Amino acid sequence: MARDFNVAVVAVTVIAVVAAAYFLSEGTWVAPLVVLLASLLAVFSRR
């Protein structure tokens, strides 16, 4: 249960960060994709 909650929190955080990066970069997808890849790398390297 706690693990599912953690996964949900991470997913929501990643989505929020990607959305913020997209908004701040004024509609270009490069920055959000870099952020997304970096966060995925961090999540998988932590396991």
PyMOL Python script that loads the backbone (N, CA, C, O; Angstrom):
from pymol import cmd

cmd.read_pdbstr("""\
ATOM      1  N   MET A   1       0.830  -1.209   0.000  1.00  0.00           N
ATOM      2  CA  MET A   1       0.000   0.000   0.000  1.00  0.00           C
ATOM      3  C   MET A   1       0.866   1.261   0.000  1.00  0.00           C
ATOM      4  O   MET A   1       0.646   2.183  -0.786  1.00  0.00           O
ATOM      5  N   ALA A   2       1.840   1.282   0.886  1.00  0.00           N
ATOM      6  CA  ALA A   2       2.722   2.451   0.969  1.00  0.00           C
ATOM      7  C   ALA A   2       3.508   2.616  -0.326  1.00  0.00           C
ATOM      8  O   ALA A   2       3.757   3.733  -0.778  1.00  0.00           O
ATOM      9  N   ARG A   3       3.894   1.484  -0.916  1.00  0.00           N
ATOM     10  CA  ARG A   3       4.665   1.531  -2.151  1.00  0.00           C
ATOM     11  C   ARG A   3       3.829   2.139  -3.280  1.00  0.00           C
ATOM     12  O   ARG A   3       4.325   2.954  -4.058  1.00  0.00           O
ATOM     13  N   ASP A   4       2.550   1.735  -3.362  1.00  0.00           N
ATOM     14  CA  ASP A   4       1.659   2.294  -4.378  1.00  0.00           C
ATOM     15  C   ASP A   4       1.481   3.797  -4.180  1.00  0.00           C
ATOM     16  O   ASP A   4       1.445   4.567  -5.139  1.00  0.00           O
ATOM     17  N   PHE A   5       1.373   4.193  -2.922  1.00  0.00           N
ATOM     18  CA  PHE A   5       1.227   5.619  -2.611  1.00  0.00           C
ATOM     19  C   PHE A   5       2.468   6.388  -3.054  1.00  0.00           C
ATOM     20  O   PHE A   5       2.359   7.472  -3.626  1.00  0.00           O
ATOM     21  N   ASN A   6       3.645   5.827  -2.789  1.00  0.00           N
ATOM     22  CA  ASN A   6       4.897   6.473  -3.194  1.00  0.00           C
ATOM     23  C   ASN A   6       4.975   6.606  -4.707  1.00  0.00           C
ATOM     24  O   ASN A   6       5.386   7.644  -5.227  1.00  0.00           O
ATOM     25  N   VAL A   7       4.577   5.543  -5.415  1.00  0.00           N
ATOM     26  CA  VAL A   7       4.587   5.574  -6.881  1.00  0.00           C
ATOM     27  C   VAL A   7       3.650   6.667  -7.385  1.00  0.00           C
ATOM     28  O   VAL A   7       3.986   7.397  -8.318  1.00  0.00           O
ATOM     29  N   ALA A   8       2.478   6.777  -6.769  1.00  0.00           N
ATOM     30  CA  ALA A   8       1.510   7.805  -7.170  1.00  0.00           C
ATOM     31  C   ALA A   8       2.064   9.206  -6.925  1.00  0.00           C
ATOM     32  O   ALA A   8       1.912  10.093  -7.764  1.00  0.00           O
ATOM     33  N   VAL A   9       2.702   9.402  -5.778  1.00  0.00           N
ATOM     34  CA  VAL A   9       3.287  10.709  -5.450  1.00  0.00           C
ATOM     35  C   VAL A   9       4.385  11.066  -6.445  1.00  0.00           C
ATOM     36  O   VAL A   9       4.452  12.201  -6.916  1.00  0.00           O
ATOM     37  N   VAL A  10       5.245  10.103  -6.765  1.00  0.00           N
ATOM     38  CA  VAL A  10       6.318  10.338  -7.733  1.00  0.00           C
ATOM     39  C   VAL A  10       5.735  10.682  -9.096  1.00  0.00           C
ATOM     40  O   VAL A  10       6.208  11.606  -9.759  1.00  0.00           O
ATOM     41  N   ALA A  11       4.706   9.942  -9.520  1.00  0.00           N
ATOM     42  CA  ALA A  11       4.081  10.183 -10.822  1.00  0.00           C
ATOM     43  C   ALA A  11       3.483  11.589 -10.894  1.00  0.00           C
ATOM     44  O   ALA A  11       3.680  12.303 -11.877  1.00  0.00           O
ATOM     45  N   VAL A  12       2.760  11.979  -9.857  1.00  0.00           N
ATOM     46  CA  VAL A  12       2.147  13.313  -9.820  1.00  0.00           C
ATOM     47  C   VAL A  12       3.220  14.397  -9.822  1.00  0.00           C
ATOM     48  O   VAL A  12       3.079  15.414 -10.502  1.00  0.00           O
ATOM     49  N   THR A  13       4.287  14.181  -9.064  1.00  0.00           N
ATOM     50  CA  THR A  13       5.380  15.152  -9.007  1.00  0.00           C
ATOM     51  C   THR A  13       6.048  15.308 -10.366  1.00  0.00           C
ATOM     52  O   THR A  13       6.309  16.424 -10.814  1.00  0.00           O
ATOM     53  N   VAL A  14       6.324  14.175 -11.022  1.00  0.00           N
ATOM     54  CA  VAL A  14       6.959  14.207 -12.346  1.00  0.00           C
ATOM     55  C   VAL A  14       6.071  14.942 -13.341  1.00  0.00           C
ATOM     56  O   VAL A  14       6.552  15.770 -14.115  1.00  0.00           O
ATOM     57  N   ILE A  15       4.765  14.639 -13.323  1.00  0.00           N
ATOM     58  CA  ILE A  15       3.830  15.300 -14.241  1.00  0.00           C
ATOM     59  C   ILE A  15       3.801  16.806 -13.984  1.00  0.00           C
ATOM     60  O   ILE A  15       3.792  17.604 -14.922  1.00  0.00           O
ATOM     61  N   ALA A  16       3.785  17.187 -12.706  1.00  0.00           N
ATOM     62  CA  ALA A  16       3.757  18.612 -12.354  1.00  0.00           C
ATOM     63  C   ALA A  16       5.032  19.318 -12.812  1.00  0.00           C
ATOM     64  O   ALA A  16       4.976  20.431 -13.335  1.00  0.00           O
ATOM     65  N   VAL A  17       6.175  18.670 -12.615  1.00  0.00           N
ATOM     66  CA  VAL A  17       7.456  19.269 -13.017  1.00  0.00           C
ATOM     67  C   VAL A  17       7.538  19.403 -14.531  1.00  0.00           C
ATOM     68  O   VAL A  17       7.991  20.425 -15.046  1.00  0.00           O
ATOM     69  N   VAL A  18       7.093  18.356 -15.249  1.00  0.00           N
ATOM     70  CA  VAL A  18       7.106  18.403 -16.716  1.00  0.00           C
ATOM     71  C   VAL A  18       6.169  19.501 -17.220  1.00  0.00           C
ATOM     72  O   VAL A  18       6.511  20.236 -18.147  1.00  0.00           O
ATOM     73  N   ALA A  19       4.984  19.610 -16.608  1.00  0.00           N
ATOM     74  CA  ALA A  19       4.036  20.657 -16.999  1.00  0.00           C
ATOM     75  C   ALA A  19       4.627  22.043 -16.746  1.00  0.00           C
ATOM     76  O   ALA A  19       4.492  22.942 -17.576  1.00  0.00           O
ATOM     77  N   ALA A  20       5.282  22.210 -15.596  1.00  0.00           N
ATOM     78  CA  ALA A  20       5.909  23.491 -15.269  1.00  0.00           C
ATOM     79  C   ALA A  20       7.037  23.810 -16.244  1.00  0.00           C
ATOM     80  O   ALA A  20       7.172  24.948 -16.692  1.00  0.00           O
ATOM     81  N   ALA A  21       7.843  22.810 -16.569  1.00  0.00           N
ATOM     82  CA  ALA A  21       8.945  23.005 -17.513  1.00  0.00           C
ATOM     83  C   ALA A  21       8.407  23.378 -18.894  1.00  0.00           C
ATOM     84  O   ALA A  21       8.964  24.243 -19.571  1.00  0.00           O
ATOM     85  N   TYR A  22       7.328  22.726 -19.306  1.00  0.00           N
ATOM     86  CA  TYR A  22       6.701  23.032 -20.598  1.00  0.00           C
ATOM     87  C   TYR A  22       6.177  24.468 -20.613  1.00  0.00           C
ATOM     88  O   TYR A  22       6.359  25.205 -21.582  1.00  0.00           O
ATOM     89  N   PHE A  23       5.519  24.846 -19.512  1.00  0.00           N
ATOM     90  CA  PHE A  23       4.956  26.193 -19.406  1.00  0.00           C
ATOM     91  C   PHE A  23       6.063  27.248 -19.415  1.00  0.00           C
ATOM     92  O   PHE A  23       5.954  28.268 -20.095  1.00  0.00           O
ATOM     93  N   LEU A  24       7.132  26.990 -18.651  1.00  0.00           N
ATOM     94  CA  LEU A  24       8.226  27.954 -18.529  1.00  0.00           C
ATOM     95  C   LEU A  24       9.043  28.058 -19.814  1.00  0.00           C
ATOM     96  O   LEU A  24       9.609  29.111 -20.110  1.00  0.00           O
ATOM     97  N   SER A  25       9.104  26.961 -20.578  1.00  0.00           N
ATOM     98  CA  SER A  25       9.871  26.990 -21.823  1.00  0.00           C
ATOM     99  C   SER A  25       9.015  27.479 -22.986  1.00  0.00           C
ATOM    100  O   SER A  25       9.447  27.451 -24.138  1.00  0.00           O
ATOM    101  N   GLU A  26       7.796  27.928 -22.677  1.00  0.00           N
ATOM    102  CA  GLU A  26       6.902  28.574 -23.639  1.00  0.00           C
ATOM    103  C   GLU A  26       6.588  27.683 -24.830  1.00  0.00           C
ATOM    104  O   GLU A  26       6.671  28.110 -25.981  1.00  0.00           O
ATOM    105  N   GLY A  27       6.227  26.441 -24.537  1.00  0.00           N
ATOM    106  CA  GLY A  27       5.690  25.580 -25.580  1.00  0.00           C
ATOM    107  C   GLY A  27       6.694  24.710 -26.317  1.00  0.00           C
ATOM    108  O   GLY A  27       6.326  24.030 -27.275  1.00  0.00           O
ATOM    109  N   THR A  28       7.963  24.715 -25.891  1.00  0.00           N
ATOM    110  CA  THR A  28       8.916  23.795 -26.515  1.00  0.00           C
ATOM    111  C   THR A  28       9.015  22.535 -25.668  1.00  0.00           C
ATOM    112  O   THR A  28       8.956  22.592 -24.440  1.00  0.00           O
ATOM    113  N   TRP A  29       9.167  21.402 -26.338  1.00  0.00           N
ATOM    114  CA  TRP A  29       9.131  20.126 -25.621  1.00  0.00           C
ATOM    115  C   TRP A  29      10.509  19.628 -25.195  1.00  0.00           C
ATOM    116  O   TRP A  29      10.609  18.590 -24.540  1.00  0.00           O
ATOM    117  N   VAL A  30      11.579  20.352 -25.558  1.00  0.00           N
ATOM    118  CA  VAL A  30      12.929  19.876 -25.249  1.00  0.00           C
ATOM    119  C   VAL A  30      13.178  19.830 -23.745  1.00  0.00           C
ATOM    120  O   VAL A  30      13.601  18.802 -23.215  1.00  0.00           O
ATOM    121  N   ALA A  31      12.917  20.935 -23.058  1.00  0.00           N
ATOM    122  CA  ALA A  31      13.170  20.994 -21.615  1.00  0.00           C
ATOM    123  C   ALA A  31      12.349  19.971 -20.827  1.00  0.00           C
ATOM    124  O   ALA A  31      12.906  19.267 -19.985  1.00  0.00           O
ATOM    125  N   PRO A  32      11.030  19.869 -21.079  1.00  0.00           N
ATOM    126  CA  PRO A  32      10.241  18.869 -20.351  1.00  0.00           C
ATOM    127  C   PRO A  32      10.720  17.442 -20.595  1.00  0.00           C
ATOM    128  O   PRO A  32      10.728  16.626 -19.674  1.00  0.00           O
ATOM    129  N   LEU A  33      11.118  17.135 -21.829  1.00  0.00           N
ATOM    130  CA  LEU A  33      11.603  15.784 -22.124  1.00  0.00           C
ATOM    131  C   LEU A  33      12.897  15.493 -21.379  1.00  0.00           C
ATOM    132  O   LEU A  33      13.091  14.387 -20.875  1.00  0.00           O
ATOM    133  N   VAL A  34      13.782  16.479 -21.307  1.00  0.00           N
ATOM    134  CA  VAL A  34      15.027  16.310 -20.556  1.00  0.00           C
ATOM    135  C   VAL A  34      14.722  16.081 -19.082  1.00  0.00           C
ATOM    136  O   VAL A  34      15.311  15.208 -18.444  1.00  0.00           O
ATOM    137  N   VAL A  35      13.795  16.873 -18.546  1.00  0.00           N
ATOM    138  CA  VAL A  35      13.399  16.717 -17.142  1.00  0.00           C
ATOM    139  C   VAL A  35      12.795  15.342 -16.906  1.00  0.00           C
ATOM    140  O   VAL A  35      13.103  14.680 -15.915  1.00  0.00           O
ATOM    141  N   LEU A  36      11.928  14.913 -17.829  1.00  0.00           N
ATOM    142  CA  LEU A  36      11.275  13.613 -17.708  1.00  0.00           C
ATOM    143  C   LEU A  36      12.298  12.483 -17.737  1.00  0.00           C
ATOM    144  O   LEU A  36      12.240  11.570 -16.913  1.00  0.00           O
ATOM    145  N   LEU A  37      13.234  12.542 -18.681  1.00  0.00           N
ATOM    146  CA  LEU A  37      14.265  11.510 -18.780  1.00  0.00           C
ATOM    147  C   LEU A  37      15.143  11.489 -17.534  1.00  0.00           C
ATOM    148  O   LEU A  37      15.487  10.419 -17.031  1.00  0.00           O
ATOM    149  N   ALA A  38      15.503  12.661 -17.039  1.00  0.00           N
ATOM    150  CA  ALA A  38      16.338  12.742 -15.842  1.00  0.00           C
ATOM    151  C   ALA A  38      15.623  12.160 -14.633  1.00  0.00           C
ATOM    152  O   ALA A  38      16.229  11.454 -13.827  1.00  0.00           O
ATOM    153  N   SER A  39      14.333  12.457 -14.508  1.00  0.00           N
ATOM    154  CA  SER A  39      13.577  11.945 -13.362  1.00  0.00           C
ATOM    155  C   SER A  39      13.392  10.437 -13.456  1.00  0.00           C
ATOM    156  O   SER A  39      13.471   9.738 -12.445  1.00  0.00           O
ATOM    157  N   LEU A  40      13.146   9.928 -14.667  1.00  0.00           N
ATOM    158  CA  LEU A  40      13.029   8.480 -14.846  1.00  0.00           C
ATOM    159  C   LEU A  40      14.345   7.795 -14.494  1.00  0.00           C
ATOM    160  O   LEU A  40      14.358   6.749 -13.844  1.00  0.00           O
ATOM    161  N   LEU A  41      15.446   8.393 -14.928  1.00  0.00           N
ATOM    162  CA  LEU A  41      16.772   7.856 -14.619  1.00  0.00           C
ATOM    163  C   LEU A  41      16.993   7.821 -13.109  1.00  0.00           C
ATOM    164  O   LEU A  41      17.511   6.842 -12.573  1.00  0.00           O
ATOM    165  N   ALA A  42      16.597   8.893 -12.432  1.00  0.00           N
ATOM    166  CA  ALA A  42      16.749   8.971 -10.980  1.00  0.00           C
ATOM    167  C   ALA A  42      15.911   7.907 -10.284  1.00  0.00           C
ATOM    168  O   ALA A  42      16.370   7.267  -9.338  1.00  0.00           O
ATOM    169  N   VAL A  43      14.675   7.721 -10.757  1.00  0.00           N
ATOM    170  CA  VAL A  43      13.783   6.730 -10.142  1.00  0.00           C
ATOM    171  C   VAL A  43      14.345   5.325 -10.301  1.00  0.00           C
ATOM    172  O   VAL A  43      14.364   4.546  -9.348  1.00  0.00           O
ATOM    173  N   PHE A  44      14.806   4.999 -11.521  1.00  0.00           N
ATOM    174  CA  PHE A  44      15.274   3.635 -11.766  1.00  0.00           C
ATOM    175  C   PHE A  44      16.636   3.357 -11.144  1.00  0.00           C
ATOM    176  O   PHE A  44      16.927   2.223 -10.765  1.00  0.00           O
ATOM    177  N   SER A  45      17.475   4.389 -11.038  1.00  0.00           N
ATOM    178  CA  SER A  45      18.794   4.181 -10.439  1.00  0.00           C
ATOM    179  C   SER A  45      18.699   4.057  -8.922  1.00  0.00           C
ATOM    180  O   SER A  45      19.614   3.541  -8.281  1.00  0.00           O
ATOM    181  N   ARG A  46      17.586   4.531  -8.343  1.00  0.00           N
ATOM    182  CA  ARG A  46      17.405   4.483  -6.893  1.00  0.00           C
ATOM    183  C   ARG A  46      16.997   3.092  -6.418  1.00  0.00           C
ATOM    184  O   ARG A  46      17.191   2.758  -5.249  1.00  0.00           O
ATOM    185  N   ARG A  47      16.439   2.282  -7.305  1.00  0.00           N
ATOM    186  CA  ARG A  47      15.943   0.962  -6.912  1.00  0.00           C
ATOM    187  C   ARG A  47      17.069  -0.034  -6.721  1.00  0.00           C
ATOM    188  O   ARG A  47      16.818  -1.193  -6.389  1.00  0.00           O
TER     189      ARG A  47
END
""", "prot")
cmd.dss("prot")
cmd.show_as("cartoon", "prot")
cmd.util.cbc("prot")
cmd.orient("prot")
